[in-house]
Amino acid sequence: MGRHLIQGRTITTPVRVRDARLGAAVYLVRADAARAVIAYSGLDVTEPLPGKAVCALLFVDYLDSDLGAYHEFGVAFLIRPPGVPRPPGPRRRGLLTGLSDLRRAGTGAFVHWLPVDQEFTLEAGQRIWGFPKELADIDLRLVSRYKRCVLRRDGRLVLDLLLKPGLPTPPIGKVSPFDVYTHRDGVTRRAAWAMAPRGVRVRPGGSLIRLGTHPVVKELSELGLPRHALVTASVARLRMVIGPAVEIPGTP
């Protein structure tokens, strides 16, 4: 168990999220562009299809957590964990086969950008895990049938993301822990992340996205971000446990 003093408060890891709501849109993007975006981390993206990487846009309303209540937006990529070799070359395969291969080989999620709207979680996220948190204005609507996130930074629109209603899935229970990777101040880190979602809805496609004029939008455009997602999902109630960060030797 780790202990961290943040703004006069002691935070211990693992950190617990007792109640949150989530919306997510998952896209297939250009693998070469995604590699260029995360090259600073020393990590590499996975390719469920030759030349394609997986990029997820997520927005979360944290209602009750050890870090308080706040809004968060995230840009994350599926990556090959350090030490897992890259496949020898592209081969013809379907998307489902490619995703199945990723599960067998092991995969992780690299968090590239993580705007939040509160100072405490900003400092805690940076210092405890090395999360790339920045302050931003995040307007979330996660209670209505249509889920929406409007993200602004420096007074300029970054994006407006709308998720259409999905179909309910059978109860999932606890999700097996998976590794989340971060990079800050020249250090790449890994933390175990466990989730227990309830009220999950999923649909193919289902996203409408409008990019704004903030400079960060250029990076999203260069990924070849399409107008429609591969799949979208929402979670009505989410509990999470985030373990301590471990530095990854040899990266970048």
C-alpha positions as CSV (number, residue, x, y, z in Angstrom):
1,M,0.0,0.0,0.0
2,G,1.4,3.4,-1.0
3,R,0.8,6.7,0.8
4,H,0.8,10.1,-0.9
5,L,0.3,13.5,0.6
6,I,-1.7,15.6,-1.8
7,Q,-2.7,19.2,-0.9
8,G,-2.7,18.3,2.8
9,R,-4.7,15.0,2.3
10,T,-3.2,11.5,2.6
11,I,-4.2,9.3,-0.3
12,T,-3.4,5.6,-0.1
13,T,-3.2,3.1,-3.0
14,P,-5.0,1.2,-4.2
15,V,-7.4,4.1,-4.9
16,R,-11.1,3.3,-5.0
17,V,-13.9,4.7,-7.1
18,R,-17.2,3.8,-5.5
19,D,-19.6,5.3,-8.1
20,A,-19.0,6.7,-11.5
21,R,-20.7,6.9,-14.9
22,L,-18.9,6.3,-18.2
23,G,-19.3,6.8,-21.9
24,A,-16.8,5.5,-24.5
25,A,-16.3,5.5,-28.3
26,V,-13.8,3.1,-29.8
27,Y,-12.2,3.9,-33.2
28,L,-9.9,2.1,-35.6
29,V,-7.2,4.7,-36.6
30,R,-4.1,4.7,-38.7
31,A,-1.4,2.6,-36.9
32,D,1.5,4.6,-38.2
33,A,0.0,7.9,-37.0
34,A,-0.8,6.3,-33.6
35,R,2.8,5.1,-33.2
36,A,4.0,8.6,-34.0
37,V,1.7,10.1,-31.3
38,I,2.8,7.8,-28.5
39,A,6.5,7.3,-29.6
40,Y,7.6,9.4,-26.6
41,S,6.5,6.6,-24.2
42,G,8.7,3.9,-25.7
43,L,5.5,1.7,-26.2
44,D,4.0,0.4,-29.4
45,V,0.3,0.1,-30.5
46,T,-1.3,-3.2,-31.3
47,E,-2.9,-3.9,-34.7
48,P,-6.1,-5.9,-34.7
49,L,-6.1,-5.3,-38.5
50,P,-2.9,-4.6,-40.5
51,G,-2.2,-0.9,-40.5
52,K,-5.0,-0.2,-37.9
53,A,-4.7,0.7,-34.2
54,V,-7.4,1.0,-31.6
55,C,-8.1,4.5,-30.1
56,A,-10.7,5.0,-27.4
57,L,-12.3,8.3,-26.4
58,L,-13.8,8.1,-22.9
59,F,-15.6,10.5,-20.6
60,V,-16.3,9.8,-16.9
61,D,-18.4,11.4,-14.3
62,Y,-16.8,10.5,-10.9
63,L,-19.5,10.8,-8.3
64,D,-17.8,9.2,-5.3
65,S,-14.1,8.4,-5.2
66,D,-11.0,8.7,-3.0
67,L,-10.0,11.7,-5.2
68,G,-13.4,13.4,-4.9
69,A,-16.1,14.2,-7.5
70,Y,-14.9,15.4,-10.9
71,H,-15.3,15.1,-14.6
72,E,-12.7,13.5,-16.9
73,F,-12.0,12.9,-20.6
74,G,-9.5,10.5,-21.9
75,V,-7.6,9.5,-25.1
76,A,-6.2,6.0,-24.9
77,F,-4.6,3.5,-27.2
78,L,-4.3,-0.3,-27.0
79,I,-0.6,-1.2,-26.8
80,R,1.6,-4.2,-26.7
81,P,3.0,-4.7,-23.2
82,P,6.8,-4.3,-22.9
83,G,8.5,-7.6,-23.8
84,V,5.7,-8.8,-26.0
85,P,7.2,-9.2,-29.5
86,R,5.6,-7.5,-32.5
87,P,4.0,-9.9,-35.0
88,P,6.4,-10.8,-37.8
89,G,4.3,-9.1,-40.5
90,P,0.8,-8.2,-41.6
91,R,-1.5,-11.0,-42.6
92,R,-5.1,-11.2,-43.8
93,R,-7.5,-11.6,-40.9
94,G,-10.9,-10.4,-39.8
95,L,-11.4,-7.9,-37.0
96,L,-12.8,-10.4,-34.6
97,T,-9.8,-12.7,-35.2
98,G,-7.4,-9.8,-34.7
99,L,-9.0,-8.8,-31.4
100,S,-9.0,-12.5,-30.2
101,D,-5.3,-12.6,-31.0
102,L,-4.7,-9.5,-28.9
103,R,-6.5,-11.1,-25.9
104,R,-4.3,-14.2,-26.2
105,A,-1.1,-12.2,-26.5
106,G,-2.0,-9.8,-23.7
107,T,-2.6,-6.1,-24.2
108,G,-2.7,-2.9,-22.2
109,A,-4.1,0.6,-22.5
110,F,-1.8,3.6,-22.8
111,V,-3.4,6.9,-21.6
112,H,-2.1,9.7,-23.9
113,W,-4.2,12.6,-22.7
114,L,-6.5,13.0,-19.6
115,P,-8.2,16.4,-19.1
116,V,-10.0,16.8,-15.7
117,D,-12.0,19.7,-14.2
118,Q,-10.7,19.7,-10.6
119,E,-7.3,20.7,-9.2
120,F,-7.0,18.0,-6.6
121,T,-7.4,15.0,-9.0
122,L,-5.1,16.8,-11.4
123,E,-2.2,16.8,-8.9
124,A,-3.0,13.4,-7.5
125,G,-3.2,11.8,-10.9
126,Q,0.1,13.3,-12.0
127,R,2.0,12.5,-8.8
128,I,0.7,9.1,-8.0
129,W,0.5,7.5,-11.5
130,G,2.1,10.0,-13.9
131,F,-1.3,10.5,-15.6
132,P,-1.2,13.2,-18.3
133,K,-3.9,15.3,-16.6
134,E,-4.6,18.9,-17.6
135,L,-7.3,21.3,-16.5
136,A,-10.2,21.7,-18.9
137,D,-13.9,22.6,-19.0
138,I,-15.8,19.3,-19.4
139,D,-19.6,19.3,-19.7
140,L,-21.0,15.8,-19.3
141,R,-24.5,14.4,-19.8
142,L,-24.6,10.8,-18.8
143,V,-28.1,10.4,-17.3
144,S,-30.1,10.9,-20.4
145,R,-30.5,8.2,-23.2
146,Y,-28.0,10.2,-25.4
147,K,-24.7,10.5,-23.7
148,R,-22.7,13.6,-24.5
149,C,-19.3,15.2,-23.7
150,V,-18.4,18.8,-24.7
151,L,-14.7,19.5,-24.0
152,R,-13.2,22.9,-24.0
153,R,-9.7,24.1,-23.1
154,D,-8.3,27.6,-23.0
155,G,-11.8,28.8,-23.9
156,R,-11.7,26.9,-27.2
157,L,-13.8,23.9,-28.3
158,V,-11.8,20.6,-28.5
159,L,-14.6,18.3,-29.3
160,D,-18.3,17.6,-28.9
161,L,-19.0,13.8,-28.7
162,L,-22.5,12.3,-28.7
163,L,-23.2,8.7,-28.1
164,K,-26.5,7.2,-29.3
165,P,-28.4,4.7,-27.0
166,G,-27.1,1.2,-27.0
167,L,-28.6,-2.2,-26.2
168,P,-28.3,-3.5,-22.6
169,T,-25.9,-6.4,-22.1
170,P,-26.2,-9.2,-19.6
171,P,-24.7,-8.5,-16.1
172,I,-20.9,-8.5,-16.4
173,G,-19.7,-8.7,-12.8
174,K,-16.1,-7.9,-12.1
175,V,-13.8,-7.4,-15.0
176,S,-10.4,-9.1,-14.8
177,P,-7.7,-6.5,-13.9
178,F,-5.8,-5.0,-16.8
179,D,-2.7,-2.9,-17.1
180,V,-2.9,0.9,-17.7
181,Y,0.3,2.6,-18.8
182,T,1.3,6.2,-18.5
183,H,4.4,8.4,-19.2
184,R,5.5,11.6,-17.5
185,D,8.8,13.3,-16.8
186,G,10.6,10.7,-18.9
187,V,9.3,7.7,-17.0
188,T,6.8,5.1,-18.3
189,R,4.7,3.5,-15.6
190,R,2.2,0.6,-15.2
191,A,-0.8,0.3,-12.8
192,A,-3.3,-2.5,-12.4
193,W,-6.9,-1.4,-13.0
194,A,-10.0,-3.4,-12.0
195,M,-13.6,-2.6,-12.7
196,A,-17.1,-3.7,-11.8
197,P,-19.6,-2.2,-14.2
198,R,-23.4,-2.3,-14.0
199,G,-26.0,-1.1,-16.5
200,V,-23.8,-1.5,-19.5
201,R,-25.2,-0.6,-23.0
202,V,-23.3,-1.3,-26.2
203,R,-23.9,-0.8,-29.9
204,P,-21.9,-0.9,-33.2
205,G,-21.1,2.6,-34.4
206,G,-23.4,5.1,-32.5
207,S,-21.1,8.1,-32.2
208,L,-21.3,11.6,-33.7
209,I,-18.2,13.7,-33.2
210,R,-17.5,17.3,-34.0
211,L,-13.9,18.5,-33.7
212,G,-13.2,22.1,-32.7
213,T,-10.4,24.6,-33.2
214,H,-8.1,23.9,-30.3
215,P,-4.5,22.9,-31.4
216,V,-4.8,19.5,-29.9
217,V,-7.5,18.7,-32.5
218,K,-4.8,18.5,-35.2
219,E,-3.4,15.4,-33.5
220,L,-6.8,13.7,-33.5
221,S,-7.3,14.6,-37.2
222,E,-3.9,13.1,-38.2
223,L,-4.9,9.8,-36.6
224,G,-7.6,9.6,-39.4
225,L,-10.3,9.7,-36.8
226,P,-13.5,8.7,-38.6
227,R,-16.8,10.3,-38.0
228,H,-18.3,7.1,-36.7
229,A,-16.9,4.8,-34.0
230,L,-16.3,1.0,-34.4
231,V,-18.3,0.6,-31.2
232,T,-19.8,2.7,-28.4
233,A,-20.7,1.9,-24.8
234,S,-22.0,3.5,-21.7
235,V,-22.0,2.3,-18.1
236,A,-24.7,3.5,-15.6
237,R,-22.7,2.6,-12.5
238,L,-19.0,1.8,-12.4
239,R,-16.8,0.8,-9.4
240,M,-13.0,0.8,-9.9
241,V,-9.8,0.0,-8.0
242,I,-6.6,1.6,-9.3
243,G,-3.4,0.0,-8.0
244,P,0.0,1.8,-7.3
245,A,2.2,2.8,-10.2
246,V,5.3,0.7,-11.1
247,E,8.1,2.1,-13.2
248,I,8.9,0.2,-16.4
249,P,12.7,-0.2,-16.8
250,G,14.1,0.3,-20.3
251,T,11.5,2.7,-21.6
252,P,11.5,4.9,-23.5
